[in-house]
Amino acid sequence: MGRFTALTFASLLAVGAAQAARAADLLPPPPIEAPPLRGPVIDEPGGFYLRTDVGVGINAASNLRSTYGDGSTEASLGAYEGPVGVGDSALVGIGAGYQFNTWFRADVTGEYRSSANYTAKNYYQYTAPGSNCPTTGTASCGDAYSAQLRSGLFLANGYLDLGTWAGITPYAGGGVGLYSYSVGTITDQSLSQVNGWGVGPSKQGGNFAWALMAGLAFNLAPNLKLDVGYRYVDMGTLSTGTIVCTASCHYETQRFRLASNDLRVGLRWTLDSRGAVYEPGPIRAKY
């Protein structure tokens, strides 16, 4: 009797398990969790920005050359070029640009460069009668020149931002554009004659310009950065007006190359920063 009861109980358990398995087959699939609204943060600022900069341009003039309207040459005059220089300029600039992603941005800038003193000297060797040197025989004499240089610089720039550490972003970049200048009235004072002098009209011009730059950007606020940078800019060859003098005159025009080492500090204000971008989280089934 006991054996029959045990067999009957085991049979009932087997039938119940089979029925439960078939019922489980008819249940709906487990629900799928909706993806989380936020995943890991991807720091990817971007958008339009405005900038303003101030600084100093340490100008460097070189390659002084004189041409003469009467057909003379430096060789025929026994002349050679002396030193040439342009004083430093204060810089004030504005610009607008776009931050494409964490590593690349571009902008256009316009800049006023304050008036700077242009100075130069030429020397001549007395070789024949008629020279304006006040001595006879072989003697050296020359002229000193001065003018005011005013200019503006317009560039299209691209930058590589090299990562951010503790709110500081180093960057490097380059630009190309237009350098617009005016060499004011130039005076020519003889170094050997008190009353020997000449004067030339102002001369305006424009040159292709290119620049290389590097610096650091400091996060002041989510949309505001302090930019401290160095820039080398090549501004091409400039020309003075033609000089007319009181005595014998060769109708001289001077040309020289100009570059500058610029130190600048400024602010960049992002107008429509996208801020942080959140990566979608993974989809997981909920059991």
URKAQUI-V651177 format. One record per helix or strand. SS is the DSSP state (a for helix, b for strand). FROM is the first residue (numbers start at 0). LEN is the number of residues. If there is no record, write none. Layout:
<<SS;FROM;LEN> <SS;FROM;LEN>>
This chain:
<<a;1;24> <b;31;1> <b;40;3> <b;46;22> <a;73;4> <b;78;8> <b;88;11> <b;103;22> <b;139;26> <b;167;16> <b;185;5> <b;196;4> <b;202;19> <b;223;16> <b;242;3> <b;251;19> <b;275;3> <b;284;1>>
